[in-house]
């Protein structure tokens, strides 16, 4: 720049000198004698003026160059600052995840930074350049409220504005945003521009809603919730910082009476020290723990509490608090004690009943055998007294019935006292063939119609002797309790269902009134028909034997129409 000003000054001086010489020659030719001295004087004067003018021009140009250099340096500095500012602006925008917008209010021109694309997913060509594009993407439920607040702000002409609403993303979903704006006004105070930053607060909003939900759960739950800090320097169990309403209801203590104190205050003479030690050890090792112990209410009443302590960590994974869930289980404990007492009593009663059964089934058998033997001997003795003979016959029948009763009790005792009976895979058809052979006389006598629908290959895992006894009882009952006015019909079929077999035995006999006797049908010595040889033991034995093999039995019956028994067994 300096050399350029020198060149300009030099050219100016040369041009001026050249003009001055030309003029001097012209004048000299015109005024050769008279004006020689005058011309020489003027020539020297002009040359001096030209040189002075050139030097002055150079000074002016040099000074102007310096000023231009200064202005250029300032512009470069300003450009550098603007560049740095823009870089900082972009970095801050990225760091804060803010979407920056610029609204020229009078022209309704809207400009967005790259956040509108990165955060909300819009392509550059999809982003509108007017305020209507912005308003159209505000959630319909928030649009009216937000618009009213914004235009009210513009009317008031305060500088700062902020609001929270939902903004639509490119994929149609909505994000919660926190929007802040700054108003720019002209010299007359007229709003001309507004610049703002939209911050995505969806995660914070979701976390806020989650915390509100948790707060509702904690405050509304029926279980007592206690939150403690983590410091165990003063007590083996950290001090309380929060309790819910359920805790107050359970213990009688208000929050202000327990906050800042350790839950150790609820222990007492009957509290289980080993459980409390277990809890203390778990807290030292930052492990969750569950205990049950006796605790004490504010009024001194004892109660059983199910007590848990669960460690809580912050975002950095550091242990920060403990949460304790407590439940009053006094009622359950009392019921458990009552149940244990009842089990002990039932166990003892069962032992006593078994002992009684053994006494009646074993100790009575020897005298009964003797009586039976004596009665057989009396059969060979002629008795002429008819009255005595009738007495002996009655005694004989009573003895026979007593012996049958003892035999039945022996069967029951054997079933009830032998839970692990031998089971094997048995052919169902083979069982029925054995039963039909045993009932051959009755079948030939009453000639029932028997429909048999069981595959030859079907087997189930059962005890053979028990199964024969069960089928024999049910088949003999179907014949015994036949209807007198129609031909007896017995239907037998087996239905396989996955790993189970349903064995269905149906007859058209007299039936049973289940409305009247449904709860007694499998009871011991329950009789539903007035038959002379009915003892009321058969169905009780059937059910006992089926259950001993892990099966079940169901009955359907109508008076005058018949009865159906459904037996269910596992195939394997």
Rosetta blueprint (number, residue, H / E / L):
1 X L
2 X H
3 X H
4 X H
5 X H
6 X H
7 X H
8 X H
9 X H
10 X H
11 X H
12 X H
13 X H
14 X H
15 X H
16 X H
17 X H
18 X H
19 X H
20 X H
21 X H
22 X H
23 X H
24 X H
25 X H
26 X H
27 X H
28 X H
29 X H
30 X H
31 X L
32 X L
33 X L
34 X L
35 X L
36 X H
37 X H
38 X H
39 X H
40 X H
41 X H
42 X H
43 X H
44 X H
45 X H
46 X H
47 X H
48 X H
49 X H
50 X H
51 X H
52 X H
53 X H
54 X H
55 X H
56 X H
57 X H
58 X H
59 X H
60 X H
61 X H
62 X H
63 X H
64 X H
65 X H
66 X H
67 X H
68 X H
69 X H
70 X H
71 X H
72 X H
73 X H
74 X H
75 X H
76 X H
77 X H
78 X H
79 X H
80 X H
81 X H
82 X H
83 X H
84 X H
85 X H
86 X H
87 X H
88 X H
89 X H
90 X H
91 X H
92 X H
93 X H
94 X H
95 X H
96 X H
97 X L
98 X E
99 X E
100 X E
101 X E
102 X E
103 X E
104 X E
105 X L
106 X L
107 X L
108 X L
109 X E
110 X E
111 X E
112 X E
113 X L
114 X L
115 X H
116 X H
117 X H
118 X H
119 X L
120 X L
121 X L
122 X L
123 X L
124 X H
125 X H
126 X H
127 X L
128 X L
129 X L
130 X L
131 X H
132 X H
133 X H
134 X H
135 X H
136 X H
137 X L
138 X E
139 X L
140 X H
141 X H
142 X H
143 X H
144 X H
145 X H
146 X H
147 X H
148 X H
149 X H
150 X H
151 X H
152 X H
153 X H
154 X H
155 X H
156 X H
157 X L
158 X L
159 X L
160 X E
161 X E
162 X E
163 X E
164 X E
165 X E
166 X E
167 X E
168 X E
169 X L
170 X L
171 X L
172 X L
173 X L
174 X E
175 X E
176 X E
177 X E
178 X E
179 X E
180 X E
181 X E
182 X E
183 X E
184 X E
185 X E
186 X L
187 X L
188 X L
189 X L
190 X L
191 X E
192 X E
193 X E
194 X E
195 X E
196 X E
197 X E
198 X E
199 X E
200 X E
201 X L
202 X H
203 X H
204 X H
205 X H
206 X H
207 X H
208 X H
209 X H
210 X H
211 X H
212 X H
213 X H
214 X H
215 X H
216 X H
217 X H
218 X H
219 X H
220 X H
221 X L
222 X L
223 X L
224 X E
225 X E
226 X E
227 X E
228 X E
229 X L
230 X L
231 X L
232 X L
233 X L
234 X L
235 X L
236 X L
237 X L
238 X L
239 X E
240 X E
241 X E
242 X E
243 X E
244 X L
245 X H
246 X H
247 X H
248 X H
249 X H
250 X H
251 X H
252 X L
253 X L
254 X L
255 X H
256 X H
257 X H
258 X H
259 X L
260 X L
261 X L
262 X E
263 X H
264 X H
265 X H
266 X H
267 X L
268 X L
269 X L
270 X L
271 X L
272 X L
273 X H
274 X H
275 X H
276 X H
277 X H
278 X H
279 X H
280 X H
281 X H
282 X H
283 X H
284 X H
285 X L
286 X L
287 X L
288 X L
289 X E
290 X E
291 X E
292 X E
293 X E
294 X E
295 X E
296 X E
297 X L
298 X L
299 X L
300 X L
301 X L
302 X E
303 X E
304 X E
305 X E
306 X E
307 X E
308 X E
309 X E
310 X E
311 X E
312 X E
313 X E
314 X L
315 X L
316 X L
317 X L
318 X L
319 X E
320 X E
321 X E
322 X E
323 X E
324 X E
325 X E
326 X E
327 X E
328 X E
329 X L
330 X H
331 X H
332 X H
333 X H
334 X H
335 X H
336 X H
337 X H
338 X H
339 X H
340 X H
341 X H
342 X H
343 X H
344 X H
345 X H
346 X H
347 X H
348 X H
349 X H
350 X H
351 X H
352 X H
353 X H
354 X H
355 X H
356 X H
357 X H
358 X H
359 X H
360 X H
361 X H
362 X H
363 X H
364 X H
365 X H
366 X H
367 X H
368 X H
369 X H
370 X H
371 X H
372 X H
373 X H
374 X H
375 X H
376 X H
377 X H
378 X H
379 X H
380 X L
381 X L
382 X L
383 X L
384 X L
385 X L
386 X H
387 X H
388 X H
389 X H
390 X H
391 X H
392 X H
393 X H
394 X H
395 X H
396 X H
397 X H
398 X H
399 X H
400 X H
401 X H
402 X H
403 X H
404 X H
405 X H
406 X H
407 X H
408 X H
409 X H
410 X H
411 X H
412 X H
413 X H
414 X H
415 X H
416 X H
417 X L
418 X L
419 X L
420 X L
421 X L
422 X L
423 X L
424 X E
425 X E
426 X E
427 X E
428 X H
429 X H
430 X H
431 X H
432 X H
433 X H
434 X H
435 X H
436 X H
437 X H
438 X H
439 X L
440 X H
441 X H
442 X H
443 X H
444 X H
445 X H
446 X H
447 X L
448 X L
449 X E
450 X E
451 X E
452 X E
453 X E
454 X L
455 X L
456 X L
457 X L
458 X L
459 X E
460 X E
461 X E
462 X E
463 X L
464 X H
465 X H
466 X H
467 X H
468 X H
469 X H
470 X H
471 X H
472 X H
473 X H
474 X H
475 X H
476 X H
477 X H
478 X H
479 X H
480 X H
481 X L
482 X L
483 X L
484 X L
485 X L
486 X L
487 X L
488 X L
489 X E
490 X E
491 X E
492 X E
493 X E
494 X E
495 X E
496 X E
497 X E
498 X L
499 X L
500 X E
501 X E
502 X E
503 X E
504 X E
505 X E
506 X E
507 X E
508 X L
509 X L
510 X L
511 X L
512 X L
513 X L
514 X H
515 X H
516 X H
517 X H
518 X L
519 X L
520 X L
521 X L
522 X L
523 X L
524 X L
525 X L
526 X L
527 X L
528 X L
529 X L
530 X L
531 X L
532 X L
533 X L
534 X L
535 X L
536 X L
537 X L
538 X H
539 X H
540 X H
541 X H
542 X H
543 X H
544 X H
545 X H
546 X H
547 X H
548 X H
549 X L
550 X L
551 X L
552 X E
553 X E
554 X E
555 X E
556 X E
557 X E
558 X E
559 X L
560 X L
561 X L
562 X E
563 X E
564 X E
565 X E
566 X E
567 X E
568 X E
569 X E
570 X E
571 X L
572 X L
